[in-house]
Amino acid sequence: TRAVSGCVLVRTPGRLGEDFFAGRLVEVEGVLGTPKGPAADGLFDYQQYLQWLGIYYQLTAARAGDWRFVPENGGPIQPAWTDRFTQWAQRTMSRGLPVEDESLRLLWAMALGWKTALTPEVSLPFMQTGTMHIFAISGLHIALIAGILVSLLRVVRLPRGACGLVVIPLIWFYTGATGWQASAIRSTIMMTVVIAGWSLRRPGDLVNSLAASGFIILVWDPTQLFQAGFQLSFFVVLSIALLRSPFEPLRRQLLQPDPLLPQALRPRWRRRLDPALNYLTTALATSLAAWIGSLPLIAYYFHLATPVSLLANLVIVPLSSLALMCNLGSLVCGPVCEWLTVLFNHSGWFWMELMVRLSHWLA
């Protein structure tokens, strides 16, 4: 017998109780082995992906009962603040809802990075529609939260510099509270660069901010360069930055009214429809640019081509933004206003239920 140490990935069907958290000493019974390689040549190599993370072995436990606590000297320890926040947030977001169903668990996954909800069966329709990215704490989450916070602070006439000093620590708190996920750290670094530039009244340049955040991330962890998540994040944002501009003249040409016709003589229904058409075509151009940027990498890593994602993202991304707004409202109102928290929870559940049904239909 020889004692060894290292990082091991443990897979267990079911859900562990709240007593299991980082820092506790446990004993797990299962089968230890190397992770499986690709199912066929050229497919996604999960074993190599784990090796980039420094994980070379996987322990498969048959059930949650195979996890047992080991007596600790000095009595039980308290969970870390991230675990306490997650438990509190889950209780707050479920307040007023009758049962813990799939939609509620997916809300936890989207807002808190709780991966237990993302079983293969649940994830499949989102993968097939190219909308799985909404469940990663990524640029969509960080940008939305930062935008809401900046808007609220600007309403009370807080100067730009003070807004940056308040918002940047808050988005880093959210990143830490959701488990320091790699995608969240990447997005938060980039948003920090953007907000800092805005606070200092520097001219904004998305490509420049993207390059600065990429440089910082690779100095911190050079192995990120070889991870699919890093490549997808940066290539998608780069595609949006570079390809939306060529689409803009075409979009304006399609929507441009007769230049010889005075604005007052245009039909009223057309004038009322213009804002919706502008939003729809702008969103379509953004979705098309993101799809073009992600298509080669998704085809290479996952052997998927999802043209329906052009339509799916136009619908599901705005719905996910509404759900995230409700989650944020629930967490803010949780300690002070019970009835408003319940209202936000029911609203967030509705948007997620709609997203689940639409993803099944689109898949």
Salt bridges, closest charged atoms under 4 A:
GLU27 OE1 - ARG68 NH2 3.60
GLU29 OE1 - ARG68 NH2 3.63
ASP66 OD1 - ARG63 NH2 3.60
GLU72 OE2 - ARG24 NE 3.59
GLU100 OE2 - ARG15 NH1 2.45
GLU100 OE2 - ARG105 NH1 3.60
GLU248 OE2 - ARG251 NH2 2.66
GLU248 OE2 - ARG252 NE 3.17
ASP274 OD2 - ARG266 NH1 2.97
ASP274 OD1 - ARG270 NE 3.19
GLU338 OE1 - ARG95 NH1 3.22
GLU353 OE2 - ARG357 NE 3.12
